[in-house]
Amino acid sequence: MKVVLGLNALGIGGTESYTFTVAEHLDRLAHEAAIYSPELGPGLEVARERGLTVIGPDELGQGFDVALVQDAAVAYELAEHGADTRSVFVGHSEYFDPQLPPGLPGVVDTMVVLNDRVERRLRAFAGDHEVVRLRQPIDTERFLSPGPLPERPRRALVLSNNIVADRMAMLEEACREVGLELVRAGGAGRQTNDPREALAAADVVIGYGRGILEAMACGRAAFVYDWAGGDGWVTADTYPAIEADGFGGRGDTVLDPGALIDALGRYHRSMGPVNRDFVVAHHRANVHVQQLIEIFERLASPPARPEAPLTDMARLVRLEWRARAEVHGLRVENARLHGELHATGEALASAREEALRERDKRADEAAKIRRAYEATLSWRLTSLLRRVGGLLRAPFR
């Protein structure tokens, strides 16, 4: 079976990690897998390092049997190029519109979701689409435990591209309180092509989504907390609800600074093997790809594609994607500048206070010198002469 895996941008993130994992396991089952993305980024190097095939627009007409698409833009584009290709849409987000399925009927044949939250969103779409609930796949042969967790944790890793400054400040304070060194991977200037080394060096991993599952596969204690909020530790009791939410930190738990400190203090070394067991039992990539193949094989021949300018619609969705990316970048930059402005204001206030303290110190020292001089014998003996001199000068003032 020839499968093309389409996504709008080939960067570094959860969607790309999913794509690489599925492509590798399709190859292992002797299916021909190729990745297509119109906007190539740092993920291209990762794909090549892992021996995966990446194709360009001129190679889309090579008679693929199935297109596994992950956003509306490539869904439209691949439908235009492969009229006889069956199309399966994988939903990764319920809020980022460019990653939601196409609105036109006949562009995709069925939908796959990886958590209950996205499933509810996709089932609310107009039309009669089949929606299949699977689980987020992790390569349990690639992500392995480097060893047991310590009795007391020493290092916490924030693995995220998204966490914002105010939440990071809360985490830093909480980690100081419980004696954890806090390091970060992901986000501007900190992105990594392969998080395994950073995961192996940590006892606790803080983040959301696939990053949490990768940490669990490595036998690390996993704490769900990111830009949208937090659910705390993944444990045998919390796993069902956290998995249903896609490890997104959007449950009923609200972690204020005190609750965050208390929660981090409830670490236990047994979290490592329990987390690994959950991933092996429910999230193995080979099982996920076998389920995808079952979906591919039972799809009927695709219906006629809609009479619509699909290429132009793909372009419009892509423009929206770029605009949203630019807005996100501006928000991040704005937050950074606000942080720098706040830090500069605090530094200026501190410098002013220091200058005032130095002035007062020098005034005190001058007053002490004067009092010491006035207490000398020579000052006292000449005081009468100074008074007389003052009286003689008075008429001339």
Buried (B, 14 or more C-beta within 10 A) or exposed (E): BBBBBBBBBBBBBBBBBBBBBBBBBBBEEEBBBBBBBBBBBEBBEBBEEBEBBBBEEEBBEEEBBBBBBBBBBBBBBBBBBBEEBBBBBBBBBBEEEBBBBBEBEBBBBBBBBBBBBBBEBBEEBEEEBEBBBBBBBBBBEBBBBEEEBEEEBEBBBBBBBBBBEEBBEBBBEBBEBBEBEBBBBBBEEBBEEEBBEBBBBBBBBBBBBBBBBBBBBBBBBBBBBBBBBBBBBBBEEBBEEBBBBBBBBBBEBEBEEEBBBBBBEEBEBEBBEBBBEBBEEBBBBBBBBEBBBEBBEEBEEBEEBBEBEBEEBBBBBBEBBBEEBEEEEEEBEEEEEEEEEEEEEEEEEEEEEEEEEEEEEEEEEEEEEEEEEEEEEEEEEEEEEEEEEEEEEEEEE
